[in-house]
């Protein structure tokens, strides 16, 4: 008897969360401005190929200047940061 009651309660709790997930009040709490800015931020992020191309270019520039160690790391960090802003 206790086992069946426990299973019944557990079943109700398991499905109760999904019942409230699509409620209209949950969808209206998000502001359109917040949703738009999040979408814009994702669109502005460079793709993996762009990141790889930036990294290769900055490495090639560091090689051309014969930079090594901390100077090379600082140059590459500055170069990649400047490329992201562009």
Helices and strands as residue ranges (DSSP letters): H 2-21, H 24-28, H 32-44, H 48-64, H 69-85
